[in-house]
Amino acid sequence: MISLLDIAERTQKGPKMEEKVWDLGLFAKMRELIRKYELTCPRDGSFFNLDDALADRAFHASVDFLAEQGVYCITTNRVVKFDREEVLQGIREMPSEVLMGQGRDVRMFKQRRIEEHEALNHVPGHHAPFSEQMAPLAVKNFAMMASCDYVEGFNFKVIDGREIYGMPIESYAARRQVAWLREGVRKAGRPGLGIAFYPITTRASVLVAPMDPDYGLRRTDGLLLSVLPDVKMEQDMLTAAIVYNDYGAFRIGGGGTAMAGGFCGDVEGAIIEAIVRGIAEWLVYRDQLHGSGLGHVSRAKATTLTPAPELWWAMSVVAQALARNTNMVLYNGGYSFSGPGTEGVLLERALQSIKVPVNGTNLMFPRHTRAQVDAAQTPFEAEWDWEVATAVMRGRFTRADADEAARRVARLLEGRPPEPAQDVRECYDWVHHRPAPAYNEKYLRVKEHVAACGLPFA
């Protein structure tokens, strides 16, 4: 398949284009592909796509996009072009499993199929802000979860009392983040557990700074390298991709999280963009794990927890299209508008977790979407995610079963305002690895309500 050096060359020699021209062309192309492949959201309250042919059409529309449009490099204002066979060959060579960690902590992250009922992979936490005082303890508690396959890093504003600003301090902070991850998994009794670097910035020097087989990122660890919104890439991430591809560490892409309401248009265009970005992450960065989320710009600051079924339906199309037509290893979960310590977050997480097993994805990220330092997540939300997803698999839910359960849980959320996050040190006992009593009482009430929606808990 096309090499990363070919990609690098095309970022220098591809067709020159102003970014605003690319953006406007994106909207026009999405409209053309939506019409050509008859991609229409049902808007009947469905949370899941039940039409395999529609998922396949969305996939073919995405291949068309990559073969005809390519990917835009914001560093050089050039388009990285592909021919159709290069796209299809890349898809054929996608790995269906990723090995991570070492020793007794080695794990295999695998592709899942639609409505699969076997155990799924789980990345329970981080991708969130923690203070340097909390970070090692947070890592330890997430790593203590038996279902945890690897832990991702976190972001922070201050390191050793200094604002993180400028390449030298950013590089230092990157190394410190990985050191805290390493310390946390060691304290959890899982020193070989895989970790993933969450970039402080996207400068190439900062991305490669934590590479260190003794004290930093090992060859069995990973990092995030995402294609940007509107199908855009940058040379700094490509530089890191080339280095880490040679080093052997795995790469994670979050670029599947497309936003309806932007240049891609409504949810139908966002479906194409999300699929395109997932494939593009493999082509231009060699990412082996991919997000398959989808949102809407108008819901960035939700005033109510009432779900938008068309977004859930669109997410299911994205995951199903990739699960049916590629070997891509997918993860999904989604963010919550309510914060940790609340009933709202547990209800939102339940709805998010119902979709994962039946759509052909693995489970990842229970973060509060308006994340604040030390108020974004606790291991308890991740444990609840796992419990709900396991119940779906225990019940051997089909997509139709999951749709009915999702509609019932959604009714529990209608009209509820987002509940503000508690400081995670107040709602969770980080020493004894358990929720505070008040949070546990909320969990028991929510679990009873969700069970009444048809989920067979143990």
TORROSE-693181 format. One record per residue: residue in one letter; z, y, x of N, C-alpha, C in turn. Coordinates in steps of 0.2 Angstrom, whole numbers, padded with zeros to 4 digits, always signed. Last residue first. Layout:
<atoms>
AZYXZYXZYX;...
</atoms>
This chain:
<atoms>
A+0179-0044-0134+0183-0050-0132+0190-0050-0135;F+0170-0036-0147+0174-0036-0141+0178-0042-0140;P+0156-0035-0154+0160-0040-0153+0164-0040-0147;L+0152-0021-0164+0152-0023-0157+0157-0029-0156;G+0151-0015-0177+0148-0021-0176+0148-0024-0168;C+0159-0005-0180+0152-0003-0180+0148-0010-0178;A+0172-0009-0177+0170-0009-0184+0162-0007-0185;A+0172-0006-0164+0172-0013-0166+0170-0014-0173;V+0174+0008-0164+0167+0005-0162+0167-0002-0164;H+0187+0009-0169+0181+0011-0173+0175+0009-0171;E+0194+0002-0159+0194-0001-0166+0189+0002-0170;K+0191+0011-0148+0189+0004-0148+0189+0001-0155;V+0198+0022-0152+0191+0022-0152+0188+0015-0152;R+0211+0018-0151+0209+0020-0158+0201+0020-0158;L+0212+0014-0138+0213+0009-0143+0211+0011-0150;Y+0210+0027-0132+0205+0022-0131+0206+0016-0136;K+0221+0034-0136+0215+0036-0138+0210+0031-0138;E+0230+0027-0128+0231+0027-0135+0225+0029-0139;N+0226+0030-0115+0226+0023-0117+0226+0023-0125;Y+0230+0044-0115+0223+0042-0115+0222+0035-0117;A+0244+0042-0115+0241+0046-0121+0233+0044-0121;P+0247+0035-0103+0248+0032-0109+0244+0036-0115;A+0233+0036-0091+0239+0039-0094+0240+0036-0101;P+0225+0021-0085+0225+0028-0089+0232+0030-0090;R+0226+0015-0068+0226+0014-0075+0227+0021-0079;H+0231+0014-0054+0224+0012-0056+0224+0010-0064;H+0242+0019-0048+0242+0012-0051+0236+0010-0055;V+0237+0031-0043+0241+0027-0039+0241+0020-0041;W+0231+0038-0053+0227+0036-0047+0231+0031-0042;D+0231+0038-0069+0236+0037-0064+0232+0034-0058;Y+0224+0051-0079+0223+0045-0076+0228+0044-0070;C+0226+0064-0084+0224+0058-0089+0224+0051-0086;E+0229+0072-0073+0234+0072-0079+0232+0066-0084;R+0219+0071-0064+0226+0069-0062+0231+0069-0067;V+0208+0076-0070+0209+0069-0070+0215+0067-0067;D+0211+0089-0082+0211+0087-0075+0212+0080-0074;Q+0200+0086-0097+0207+0086-0094+0206+0086-0086;A+0187+0094-0104+0189+0089-0100+0196+0091-0098;P+0185+0098-0122+0185+0100-0115+0189+0095-0110;E+0174+0090-0133+0181+0091-0131+0181+0093-0123;P+0161+0096-0143+0163+0093-0137+0170+0095-0135;P+0164+0094-0161+0163+0098-0155+0164+0094-0149;R+0156+0083-0173+0162+0084-0168+0160+0089-0163;G+0145+0081-0180+0149+0087-0182+0154+0088-0177;E+0145+0064-0177+0142+0069-0181+0147+0075-0182;L+0151+0053-0172+0150+0058-0168+0148+0065-0172;L+0150+0042-0181+0157+0044-0179+0157+0051-0175;R+0137+0041-0182+0140+0044-0187+0147+0046-0186;A+0134+0033-0170+0132+0040-0170+0135+0044-0176;V+0139+0021-0173+0143+0025-0169+0141+0032-0169;R+0128+0018-0182+0135+0018-0185+0139+0022-0180;R+0117+0018-0174+0117+0023-0179+0124+0023-0182;A+0120+0008-0165+0120+0015-0162+0120+0020-0168;A+0119-0003-0173+0125-0002-0170+0126+0005-0168;E+0105-0003-0175+0110-0002-0181+0117+0000-0179;D+0100-0004-0162+0099+0002-0166+0103+0003-0172;A+0105-0017-0159+0107-0011-0156+0106-0005-0159;D+0096-0025-0168+0104-0025-0168+0107-0019-0165;A+0084-0021-0162+0085-0019-0169+0093-0020-0171;R+0085-0027-0150+0084-0019-0150+0086-0017-0157;T+0098-0039-0151+0091-0037-0150+0091-0030-0151;F+0113-0045-0143+0110-0040-0147+0102-0040-0146;R+0123-0054-0140+0116-0056-0139+0111-0051-0144;G+0136-0052-0139+0133-0052-0146+0126-0054-0146;R+0137-0050-0126+0140-0056-0129+0138-0057-0136;M+0130-0038-0124+0127-0044-0122+0130-0050-0125;V+0139-0030-0130+0132-0030-0133+0129-0036-0130;A+0150-0032-0122+0150-0034-0129+0143-0034-0132;T+0146-0026-0111+0147-0033-0111+0147-0035-0118;A+0145-0012-0114+0139-0016-0113+0140-0023-0113;V+0159-0010-0117+0154-0010-0122+0148-0013-0120;E+0164-0012-0104+0167-0016-0109+0162-0016-0115;W+0158-0003-0096+0157-0010-0095+0159-0014-0100;D+0163+0009-0102+0156+0008-0102+0154+0000-0101;W+0177+0007-0098+0175+0007-0105+0167+0006-0106;E+0176+0009-0085+0178+0002-0087+0176+0001-0094;A+0172+0022-0084+0167+0017-0082+0169+0010-0084;E+0183+0028-0090+0177+0029-0093+0172+0023-0091;F+0192+0025-0079+0193+0022-0086+0187+0023-0090;P+0190+0032-0067+0187+0025-0068+0188+0022-0075;T+0184+0048-0073+0190+0043-0070+0187+0036-0071;Q+0176+0064-0071+0176+0057-0072+0183+0054-0070;A+0178+0078-0069+0172+0076-0071+0172+0068-0074;A+0188+0086-0063+0188+0086-0070+0182+0083-0073;D+0187+0090-0050+0193+0086-0052+0193+0085-0059;V+0176+0103-0053+0180+0099-0048+0186+0096-0051;Q+0166+0099-0068+0170+0104-0064+0174+0100-0059;A+0151+0097-0076+0156+0094-0072+0160+0100-0068;R+0145+0095-0089+0147+0101-0087+0153+0100-0082;T+0145+0081-0091+0139+0084-0089+0140+0092-0087;H+0155+0068-0084+0155+0074-0089+0149+0079-0086;R+0148+0052-0080+0150+0059-0078+0150+0064-0084;P+0146+0038-0077+0150+0040-0083+0152+0048-0082;F+0134+0029-0070+0136+0036-0070+0140+0038-0077;M+0125+0014-0075+0127+0019-0070+0130+0026-0073;L+0118-0002-0077+0123+0003-0079+0126+0008-0074;N+0101-0007-0079+0108-0008-0076+0112-0002-0078;T+0089-0010-0092+0092-0006-0086+0099-0009-0084;G+0083-0015-0104+0081-0018-0098+0083-0014-0092;N+0088-0012-0116+0082-0008-0114+0080-0010-0107;V+0100-0019-0118+0094-0021-0122+0087-0017-0120;P+0110-0013-0110+0108-0020-0109+0101-0022-0113;V+0110+0001-0114+0108-0001-0107+0106-0008-0107;K+0114+0006-0126+0107+0005-0125+0105+0001-0119;I+0128+0006-0127+0125+0001-0131+0118+0000-0129;S+0132+0017-0119+0132+0010-0116+0129+0005-0120;Q+0131+0028-0127+0127+0028-0121+0126+0020-0119;L+0141+0025-0136+0134+0026-0138+0129+0025-0132;A+0152+0025-0128+0151+0019-0131+0143+0019-0134;R+0152+0038-0123+0151+0033-0118+0149+0027-0122;E+0156+0045-0135+0149+0046-0132+0147+0041-0127;L+0169+0040-0137+0164+0038-0142+0157+0040-0139;L+0175+0045-0125+0174+0037-0126+0169+0036-0131;V+0174+0058-0127+0170+0055-0121+0170+0048-0122;G+0182+0060-0138+0175+0062-0138+0171+0058-0133;E+0195+0058-0134+0192+0053-0139+0184+0054-0139;T+0198+0062-0117+0197+0064-0124+0194+0058-0128;G+0198+0060-0103+0205+0061-0106+0204+0062-0114;P+0184+0069-0098+0188+0064-0097+0195+0065-0101;G+0174+0079-0110+0177+0077-0103+0182+0071-0104;S+0158+0079-0119+0166+0079-0119+0168+0076-0112;F+0146+0075-0115+0147+0082-0116+0155+0084-0117;S+0140+0064-0103+0144+0065-0109+0145+0073-0109;Y+0125+0056-0097+0131+0060-0096+0134+0061-0103;G+0119+0039-0093+0119+0046-0097+0125+0049-0096;G+0113+0027-0091+0120+0027-0093+0120+0034-0097;N+0103+0016-0079+0104+0021-0085+0111+0021-0087;Y+0092+0009-0068+0098+0011-0070+0098+0016-0075;L+0080-0003-0062+0082+0003-0066+0089+0003-0067;V+0068-0008-0052+0075-0009-0053+0078-0003-0056;M+0051-0013-0056+0056-0008-0055+0063-0010-0057;N+0040-0021-0057+0046-0024-0055+0052-0019-0054;T+0032-0016-0073+0033-0016-0066+0039-0020-0064;N+0031-0017-0087+0025-0017-0083+0026-0016-0075;R+0043-0018-0093+0037-0023-0095+0032-0023-0090;A+0051-0008-0088+0053-0015-0087+0047-0020-0089;L+0043+0003-0091+0044+0001-0084+0046-0006-0083;A+0044+0003-0105+0038+0003-0102+0038+0001-0094;Q+0058+0003-0107+0054-0003-0109+0047-0003-0105;A+0062+0016-0102+0064+0010-0099+0060+0004-0100;V+0054+0024-0111+0053+0025-0104+0056+0018-0100;V+0059+0020-0124+0052+0019-0122+0051+0019-0114;S+0072+0024-0123+0071+0017-0123+0063+0016-0122;M+0070+0038-0122+0073+0035-0117+0072+0027-0117;A+0065+0040-0135+0061+0041-0130+0064+0038-0123;W+0077+0037-0143+0071+0033-0144+0066+0034-0138;W+0085+0047-0138+0087+0040-0137+0081+0036-0138;L+0078+0058-0144+0079+0058-0137+0081+0050-0134;E+0079+0055-0157+0072+0055-0154+0073+0055-0147;P+0092+0057-0161+0089+0050-0160+0083+0050-0157;A+0104+0066-0154+0097+0067-0156+0093+0061-0155;P+0121+0066-0161+0116+0064-0156+0109+0066-0159;T+0134+0078-0161+0129+0075-0165+0123+0073-0161;L+0142+0086-0154+0141+0079-0152+0136+0075-0156;T+0139+0103-0152+0141+0098-0156+0139+0091-0153;T+0134+0111-0143+0139+0114-0147+0142+0109-0152;A+0128+0108-0126+0129+0106-0133+0135+0109-0137;K+0118+0114-0116+0125+0116-0118+0126+0115-0125;A+0107+0107-0115+0110+0108-0109+0117+0110-0110;R+0098+0106-0126+0104+0102-0126+0108+0103-0120;S+0086+0111-0123+0090+0115-0128+0097+0112-0128;V+0080+0102-0114+0083+0109-0111+0087+0112-0116;H+0084+0085-0116+0080+0091-0119+0084+0098-0116;G+0081+0070-0107+0085+0075-0110+0081+0080-0113;L+0082+0054-0100+0078+0059-0103+0082+0063-0107;G+0082+0041-0087+0085+0045-0092+0080+0050-0095;S+0081+0031-0077+0077+0031-0083+0079+0035-0089;G+0082+0030-0059+0085+0032-0066+0079+0032-0071;H+0080+0017-0048+0077+0022-0051+0081+0024-0058;L+0079+0010-0031+0082+0010-0038+0080+0017-0041;Q+0070+0013-0021+0071+0006-0023+0074+0005-0030;D+0059+0024-0014+0065+0023-0018+0065+0016-0021;R+0048+0029-0006+0050+0022-0006+0057+0021-0009;Y+0043+0041-0008+0050+0041-0004+0052+0034-0003;V+0031+0040-0015+0032+0045-0010+0038+0045-0006;L+0031+0028-0023+0026+0030-0019+0027+0035-0013;W+0044+0029-0029+0042+0023-0025+0037+0025-0020;E+0043+0041-0036+0048+0040-0031+0047+0034-0027;A+0032+0038-0045+0031+0042-0039+0036+0042-0034;I+0038+0030-0054+0033+0027-0050+0032+0031-0044;G+0047+0040-0060+0049+0034-0057+0045+0031-0052;R+0038+0050-0064+0042+0051-0058+0045+0045-0056;V+0031+0043-0074+0027+0045-0068+0032+0047-0063;I+0041+0042-0083+0038+0036-0081+0035+0038-0074;A+0044+0055-0086+0049+0051-0084+0046+0045-0080;E+0032+0060-0091+0034+0063-0085+0040+0058-0082;I+0031+0052-0103+0026+0052-0098+0029+0054-0091;I+0042+0058-0110+0041+0051-0109+0037+0049-0103;A+0038+0071-0111+0044+0069-0107+0044+0062-0105;G+0029+0070-0121+0027+0072-0114+0032+0070-0109;E+0037+0067-0132+0031+0062-0130+0029+0064-0122;V+0046+0077-0133+0048+0071-0130+0043+0066-0128;D+0035+0092-0128+0041+0088-0132+0042+0081-0129;G+0031+0098-0111+0031+0098-0119+0037+0094-0122;C+0032+0099-0098+0029+0093-0100+0028+0093-0108;F+0038+0111-0096+0031+0111-0095+0028+0104-0097;G+0051+0108-0108+0049+0111-0102+0041+0111-0102;G+0055+0099-0118+0056+0107-0119+0053+0111-0113;A+0063+0086-0110+0058+0089-0115+0060+0096-0116;M+0065+0081-0094+0068+0086-0099+0062+0088-0103;A+0069+0066-0085+0064+0071-0087+0067+0075-0093;T+0075+0056-0074+0078+0060-0080+0073+0067-0081;G+0069+0050-0064+0067+0048-0070+0070+0052-0076;G+0075+0054-0052+0069+0058-0055+0067+0056-0061;G+0084+0048-0044+0086+0050-0051+0081+0054-0054;G+0082+0034-0033+0079+0040-0036+0082+0042-0043;I+0088+0029-0018+0089+0029-0025+0086+0035-0027;R+0086+0017-0004+0085+0024-0007+0085+0023-0015;F+0094+0008+0009+0090+0008+0003+0090+0016+0000;A+0090+0008+0027+0095+0009+0021+0091+0010+0015;G+0082+0006+0037+0083+0000+0033+0088+0002+0027;Y+0075+0015+0047+0082+0013+0048+0084+0006+0044;D+0063+0017+0040+0063+0014+0047+0070+0011+0048;N+0068+0024+0029+0064+0018+0028+0064+0014+0035;Y+0074+0035+0035+0078+0029+0032+0074+0023+0031;V+0063+0042+0040+0068+0040+0044+0072+0034+0041;I+0056+0044+0028+0052+0040+0033+0058+0038+0038;A+0065+0051+0020+0063+0044+0018+0060+0040+0023;A+0067+0063+0027+0072+0058+0027+0070+0051+0025;T+0054+0068+0025+0056+0067+0031+0062+0062+0032;L+0054+0069+0011+0050+0064+0014+0052+0063+0021;M+0064+0079+0010+0066+0073+0007+0061+0067+0010;D+0056+0089+0016+0063+0087+0019+0065+0080+0016;Q+0045+0091+0008+0044+0088+0014+0051+0086+0017;E+0046+0087-0010+0047+0091-0004+0047+0088+0002;M+0038+0086-0026+0041+0083-0020+0042+0088-0015;K+0037+0085-0044+0036+0089-0038+0040+0085-0032;V+0036+0084-0058+0033+0079-0054+0031+0083-0047;D+0045+0091-0066+0038+0093-0066+0034+0090-0061;P+0059+0089-0055+0056+0090-0061+0049+0093-0061;L+0057+0079-0040+0060+0085-0044+0056+0085-0050;V+0062+0063-0034+0056+0068-0036+0059+0073-0041;S+0076+0061-0024+0073+0061-0030+0067+0066-0030;L+0086+0051-0015+0080+0055-0014+0076+0055-0020;L+0102+0046-0010+0098+0049-0016+0092+0053-0013;L+0105+0031+0000+0106+0039-0001+0101+0040-0007;G+0115+0017+0007+0109+0021+0004+0110+0028+0003;D+0118+0003+0017+0120+0008+0013+0114+0012+0010;T+0115-0005+0028+0116-0009+0021+0118-0004+0016;R+0115+0002+0039+0108+0000+0036+0109-0004+0030;R+0128+0014+0035+0125+0008+0039+0118+0007+0036;L+0133+0031+0037+0129+0026+0033+0126+0020+0037;G+0147+0030+0049+0143+0034+0043+0139+0029+0039;Y+0152+0023+0059+0156+0028+0056+0153+0031+0050;D+0141+0014+0064+0149+0013+0065+0153+0017+0061;P+0129+0019+0061+0131+0012+0059+0138+0010+0060;D+0124+0033+0054+0128+0031+0059+0131+0024+0057;M+0119+0047+0046+0116+0040+0048+0120+0038+0054;P+0122+0059+0041+0127+0054+0040+0125+0047+0043;A+0110+0067+0044+0116+0068+0048+0121+0062+0047;V+0099+0067+0036+0100+0062+0041+0106+0062+0045;L+0101+0078+0027+0100+0071+0024+0101+0066+0029;V+0102+0088+0036+0108+0086+0032+0107+0079+0030;S+0089+0089+0040+0094+0088+0045+0100+0086+0042;A+0082+0092+0028+0081+0085+0032+0086+0084+0037;R+0090+0099+0015+0088+0100+0021+0087+0093+0025;T+0096+0098+0002+0090+0093+0004+0087+0095+0010;T+0114+0096+0003+0108+0100+0002+0102+0095+0003;I+0122+0084+0001+0125+0091+0000+0120+0096-0001;P+0117+0070-0008+0115+0075-0003+0119+0082-0005;Y+0127+0056-0007+0125+0061-0012+0123+0067-0008;F+0125+0040-0001+0126+0047+0001+0123+0052-0005;A+0133+0026-0006+0127+0030-0006+0128+0037-0005;I+0139+0010+0000+0140+0017-0002+0133+0020-0002;G+0144-0007-0002+0139-0002-0001+0141+0005-0003;L+0158-0015+0005+0155-0012-0001+0150-0007+0001;G+0166-0019+0016+0159-0020+0017+0155-0017+0011;P+0179-0017+0012+0176-0013+0018+0169-0013+0018;R+0189-0017+0001+0181-0019+0001+0178-0016+0006;G+0201-0012-0001+0201-0019+0001+0193-0022+0001;A+0202+0001-0004+0201-0003-0010+0201-0011-0008;K+0201+0006+0009+0208+0006+0006+0208+0002-0001;R+0187+0005+0011+0192+0001+0015+0199+0001+0012;V+0183+0014+0001+0181+0007+0000+0186+0003+0005;G+0188+0026+0008+0190+0024+0001+0189+0017-0001;E+0182+0027+0020+0189+0026+0020+0191+0024+0013;R+0169+0029+0016+0170+0023+0020+0178+0022+0019;L+0170+0041+0009+0167+0035+0005+0170+0029+0009;W+0174+0049+0020+0178+0048+0014+0176+0042+0010;A+0162+0048+0027+0168+0046+0030+0173+0045+0024;V+0153+0055+0019+0152+0048+0020+0158+0045+0023;Q+0158+0068+0019+0158+0064+0013+0157+0057+0014;R+0157+0071+0033+0164+0070+0030+0163+0066+0024;R+0143+0072+0034+0146+0067+0038+0153+0065+0035;A+0141+0083+0026+0138+0077+0024+0141+0071+0028;A+0149+0093+0033+0151+0091+0026+0148+0084+0024;Y+0140+0094+0044+0147+0092+0045+0150+0089+0038;S+0129+0100+0037+0128+0093+0041+0135+0090+0042;E+0134+0112+0033+0132+0107+0028+0131+0100+0031;I+0137+0118+0044+0143+0116+0040+0140+0111+0035;P+0124+0120+0049+0129+0117+0053+0135+0114+0049;M+0116+0126+0038+0115+0120+0041+0120+0116+0045;G+0125+0135+0025+0122+0135+0032+0122+0128+0034;Y+0141+0132+0018+0135+0136+0018+0132+0136+0025;I+0155+0128+0011+0150+0125+0014+0143+0129+0013;E+0169+0138+0016+0164+0137+0012+0158+0133+0015;R+0183+0129+0023+0178+0133+0024+0172+0132+0019;G+0194+0120+0023+0195+0127+0021+0189+0132+0022;D+0187+0108+0025+0192+0111+0030+0193+0118+0029;I+0176+0113+0013+0177+0108+0018+0181+0111+0024;V+0171+0116-0003+0175+0118+0002+0176+0112+0007;K+0164+0110-0014+0162+0117-0012+0165+0119-0005;F+0156+0094-0016+0162+0098-0016+0160+0105-0013;N+0150+0079-0023+0149+0085-0020+0155+0089-0020;F+0149+0061-0018+0151+0067-0023+0149+0073-0020;G+0141+0045-0018+0145+0050-0016+0146+0056-0021;E+0143+0029-0026+0140+0035-0024+0144+0040-0022;V+0146+0012-0023+0149+0018-0025+0145+0024-0022;Y+0141-0004-0029+0141+0001-0024+0144+0007-0027;D+0146-0012-0039+0141-0015-0034+0140-0010-0028;C+0160-0016-0049+0157-0011-0045+0152-0014-0039;S+0167-0025-0056+0160-0024-0058+0156-0020-0053;A+0180-0023-0052+0177-0029-0050+0169-0029-0051;M+0186-0008-0045+0183-0011-0051+0179-0017-0049;M+0189-0002-0033+0193-0007-0035+0191-0011-0041;A+0181+0009-0032+0179+0003-0028+0183-0003-0030;F+0188+0018-0039+0181+0016-0042+0179+0009-0039;N+0199+0020-0031+0200+0018-0038+0193+0015-0041;K+0193+0025-0019+0197+0019-0019+0197+0016-0026;V+0187+0037-0023+0183+0032-0021+0187+0025-0021;A+0199+0044-0026+0194+0043-0031+0190+0037-0029;L+0205+0045-0013+0209+0041-0019+0204+0040-0024;P+0196+0053-0006+0197+0046-0004+0200+0042-0010;A+0196+0065-0015+0190+0061-0014+0192+0054-0012;M+0207+0074-0017+0206+0069-0021+0201+0064-0019;Q+0205+0084-0006+0211+0080-0007+0211+0074-0011;E+0193+0089-0008+0193+0084-0002+0200+0081-0003;S+0188+0087-0026+0191+0091-0020+0192+0086-0014;F+0173+0082-0033+0180+0081-0031+0182+0085-0026;P+0159+0082-0044+0163+0085-0039+0170+0083-0039;A+0148+0067-0044+0152+0072-0047+0156+0076-0042;H+0144+0055-0041+0138+0060-0043+0142+0066-0046;H+0156+0043-0047+0154+0049-0043+0147+0052-0045;G+0154+0026-0053+0156+0033-0052+0153+0037-0047;P+0149+0013-0055+0154+0016-0060+0155+0023-0059;V+0136+0003-0056+0138+0009-0052+0142+0013-0056;H+0132-0013-0059+0136-0008-0062+0137-0003-0056;N+0121-0026-0066+0124-0022-0061+0127-0016-0063;L+0125-0038-0079+0121-0033-0076+0124-0029-0071;A+0123-0055-0084+0127-0050-0082+0123-0044-0078;E+0111-0058-0098+0115-0060-0092+0119-0054-0089;H+0103-0055-0108+0110-0055-0110+0114-0058-0104;E+0089-0043-0111+0092-0048-0107+0100-0049-0108;E+0081-0034-0118+0086-0039-0122+0088-0044-0118;I+0070-0033-0105+0072-0031-0111+0076-0036-0115;R+0077-0037-0088+0072-0037-0093+0074-0035-0100;R+0081-0030-0073+0083-0033-0079+0077-0033-0084;Q+0082-0031-0055+0078-0029-0061+0081-0033-0067;K+0098-0030-0046+0092-0034-0048+0088-0030-0054;F+0107-0030-0031+0105-0026-0037+0098-0028-0040;M+0118-0040-0024+0111-0040-0025+0110-0036-0032;R+0131-0037-0011+0128-0037-0018+0121-0037-0019;V+0144-0040+0000+0137-0039-0001+0135-0041-0009;D+0157-0042+0004+0155-0037-0001+0148-0036-0003;R+0158-0051+0014+0160-0053+0007+0158-0048+0002;G+0145-0043+0023+0150-0048+0023+0152-0050+0016;Q+0139-0028+0015+0139-0033+0020+0145-0037+0019;G+0127-0018+0004+0133-0020+0007+0133-0026+0012;M+0113-0025-0004+0117-0019-0002+0124-0022+0000;L+0096-0028-0009+0102-0031-0006+0106-0025-0003;V+0087-0027-0024+0089-0023-0018+0096-0026-0015;E+0072-0033-0033+0080-0033-0031+0081-0030-0024;S+0059-0031-0034+0063-0032-0040+0070-0033-0039;P+0049-0019-0026+0054-0024-0026+0057-0025-0032;M+0031-0015-0029+0038-0013-0030+0043-0019-0029;E+0018-0019-0028+0022-0020-0022+0030-0018-0023;R+0012-0015-0039+0012-0022-0038+0017-0023-0032;I+0013-0001-0037+0016-0004-0043+0017-0011-0041;G+0003+0001-0027+0010+0002-0026+0015-0001-0031;Q-0008-0003-0033-0006-0007-0028+0001-0006-0026;L-0009+0007-0042-0008+0001-0045-0006-0004-0039;V-0011+0018-0034-0006+0018-0038-0004+0011-0040;E-0023+0014-0027-0017+0015-0023-0011+0015-0028;E-0032+0013-0038-0030+0007-0035-0024+0008-0030;R-0034+0027-0041-0030+0022-0046-0028+0016-0042;D-0029+0038-0028-0034+0035-0032-0030+0030-0036;F-0019+0053-0027-0020+0046-0026-0026+0043-0030;K-0014+0068-0018-0018+0064-0023-0018+0057-0021;V-0003+0080-0018-0004+0074-0015-0007+0069-0020;V-0007+0097-0017-0006+0091-0021-0007+0085-0017;R+0003+0110-0009-0003+0106-0009-0001+0100-0014;N+0014+0119-0005+0009+0121-0011+0003+0117-0011;T+0023+0114+0004+0016+0116+0007+0011+0119+0001;T+0034+0112-0004+0035+0114+0003+0028+0117+0006;I+0030+0106-0015+0033+0113-0016+0033+0116-0009;C+0018+0095-0019+0023+0097-0014+0024+0104-0014;Y+0015+0086-0034+0014+0092-0031+0020+0093-0025;V+0005+0071-0036+0011+0074-0035+0011+0081-0032;G-0009+0067-0047-0005+0067-0041+0002+0069-0042;Q-0019+0067-0057-0016+0073-0055-0013+0073-0049;E-0025+0054-0058-0029+0060-0060-0026+0067-0057;A-0015+0045-0056-0022+0044-0053-0026+0050-0053;L-0004+0050-0063-0004+0049-0056-0011+0049-0053;F-0010+0048-0076-0008+0055-0074-0008+0055-0066;D-0013+0035-0078-0018+0040-0078-0016+0046-0075;V+0000+0030-0077-0004+0028-0072-0010+0033-0072;S+0004+0036-0090+0008+0038-0084+0003+0036-0077;A-0003+0028-0099-0004+0036-0098-0001+0038-0092;H+0002+0016-0097-0005+0017-0095-0006+0025-0094;F+0015+0018-0102+0014+0016-0095+0007+0018-0093;A+0012+0020-0116+0015+0026-0112+0015+0024-0104;R+0007+0008-0119+0002+0014-0119+0005+0020-0115;D+0018+0000-0118+0013-0001-0114+0008+0005-0113;A+0025+0006-0129+0028+0006-0122+0023+0005-0117;L+0017+0002-0139+0018+0009-0138+0021+0010-0131;A+0018-0012-0139+0012-0009-0138+0012-0002-0136;D+0032-0014-0143+0030-0015-0136+0023-0012-0134;D+0042-0006-0153+0035-0007-0153+0033-0008-0145;L+0054-0001-0155+0053-0008-0156+0046-0010-0156;N+0065+0010-0147+0058+0008-0148+0058+0001-0149;F+0080+0016-0155+0077+0012-0150+0069+0011-0152;F+0085+0024-0164+0088+0025-0157+0084+0021-0152;S+0077+0032-0178+0078+0027-0174+0080+0028-0167;G+0075+0043-0186+0082+0041-0185+0083+0035-0180;D+0062+0045-0187+0065+0042-0193+0072+0040-0192;R+0053+0049-0177+0058+0054-0180+0060+0052-0187;P+0043+0043-0169+0044+0041-0176+0048+0046-0180;C+0032+0051-0158+0039+0049-0159+0040+0048-0167;T+0017+0044-0152+0021+0048-0157+0028+0046-0158;L+0004+0043-0143+0011+0043-0142+0014+0047-0147;E-0010+0040-0141-0007+0040-0147+0000+0039-0147;Y-0018+0042-0129-0014+0035-0130-0010+0035-0136;K-0024+0054-0131-0028+0048-0129-0024+0042-0131;R-0013+0063-0134-0018+0061-0139-0022+0055-0138;I-0006+0062-0122-0002+0060-0128-0007+0059-0134;L-0015+0067-0113-0013+0060-0113-0010+0058-0119;E-0016+0080-0117-0022+0076-0117-0020+0069-0117;R-0003+0085-0115-0006+0085-0122-0012+0080-0122;M-0002+0083-0101+0002+0079-0105-0001+0079-0112;K-0011+0093-0097-0013+0086-0095-0008+0081-0100;A-0005+0105-0100-0012+0103-0103-0013+0095-0102;F+0007+0104-0092+0007+0104-0100+0000+0102-0103;L+0001+0104-0079+0005+0099-0082+0005+0098-0089;G-0005+0116-0078-0009+0110-0079-0006+0104-0081;L+0006+0124-0077+0002+0125-0083-0003+0119-0084;D+0010+0120-0064+0015+0119-0070+0011+0120-0077;W-0001+0123-0056+0002+0116-0057+0006+0115-0063;V+0000+0136-0057-0006+0133-0059-0004+0126-0060;K+0012+0139-0051+0012+0140-0058+0005+0137-0061;E+0009+0135-0037+0014+0131-0041+0013+0133-0049;E-0007+0135-0032-0001+0139-0033+0003+0135-0038;M-0014+0123-0020-0013+0125-0027-0007+0129-0028;K-0025+0114-0010-0020+0119-0011-0020+0122-0018;P-0026+0096-0009-0029+0102-0012-0023+0108-0012;G-0019+0090+0007-0021+0089+0000-0023+0096-0003;K-0014+0091+0020-0021+0092+0019-0023+0091+0012;Q+0000+0090+0020-0003+0095+0024-0010+0096+0022;T+0002+0079+0011+0006+0085+0010+0003+0091+0014;R-0005+0069+0018-0008+0073+0012-0004+0079+0010;E+0003+0066+0028-0003+0069+0030-0006+0073+0024;A+0014+0060+0021+0015+0066+0025+0009+0070+0026;I+0007+0049+0015+0010+0054+0011+0011+0060+0015;D+0004+0042+0027-0001+0044+0023+0001+0050+0018;L+0017+0039+0030+0014+0044+0035+0007+0046+0031;L+0020+0030+0020+0024+0036+0020+0020+0041+0025;S+0005+0022+0015+0011+0022+0019+0014+0029+0018;I-0001+0012+0001-0001+0018+0005+0005+0019+0009;M+0000-0006+0004+0000+0000+0000+0000+0006+0004;
</atoms>
